[in-house]
Amino acid sequence: MKLFAMAALLAAGASFAQNSASTTWKLATGYRAESFHGKNLSQFADEVKAATQGQLSIELHPNNALIKLTEIRASVEAGKVQAGESIMSGLTKDIPTSGADSVPFVVSTYADAQRLWKSQRPLTEKAFAQRGLKVLYAVPWPPQGLHSKKPILSMQDFKGTTMRTYNPTTLRIAELLGAKGQDVPMVEVGKALKEGRIDSMITSAVTGAENKVWGDIKHYYEINAWFPKNIVYVNAKAFTALSAPAQKAVMDAAAQAEQRGWQMSQKAAADSTEELRANGVKIERIPREIDVALKRLGEKFSREWVTSVGQDATAIFTPYYFDGISGAQTAQSPSK
């Protein structure tokens, strides 16, 4: 076995030696290098460089430093940069199937989210390919939970309160729950809480911990409303310009980055929840009445999304729900 492994490494080395010209990709992302997504990207780049023996280097440009987040997909498509990272829910105007993971109250666990991605990925790859892009991997943010100043024991507790919103979906959720929506950018959340402009918000435990909301937020409910994903991709021409061994090295490293990223997301969620708890926030289960109501909202949102997107949406959700009924017990968790 050792001789076989050594022979494989020597063969790979010979392949890269025959293609000694080096290439550098610029990869633009709107997210911080310090985030778990950023750390995962950095490790991915290091592994690609090592696996290709320096034939391919990936130069990371985080935090909107090179291109604004909203412009990254178009810039990679146009060949202005070779690769990019985007949040999938931000791509729905041009690639509607990217919105599947942001339909609220459909997915409630990481295993569910991974099963949905398995169903969503083929159509996503097809849509990206039609735009001259190749999907490398996707990793979710931690699930969106409910932060509240006061305990939420029944649906009536939302009445007369103000919920922080930041897009049409969160505004509709607030209205359907009986709360008033208030558009507040994340950078202003702390100020809005102290000024009494918002009473609750749906966002991840990570966001809550990063913004140190525990001075005003007293309760955190793990409703796992949705698992928004970031997707990493490359210009297809830049990818096909690589040698065959380099292409394989990129895809192998991407597969590792996806598996590792899901694990990092789970850890970030757990660590942030514990940080909230350590700072006096009560981590609680949502009452059954509310849980049932949220699942009904999920059914409503999913029907609306399927109607608006059409056949492709049906192609994503049908196998997802079927697998959830028939194979959920055997579905692999992200840690395996």
Summary of the structure (lengths in Angstrom):
residues: 336
radius of gyration: 21.5
end to end distance: 24.4
largest distance: 71.3
contacts: 1109
relative contact order: 0.16
helix: 55%
strand: 17%
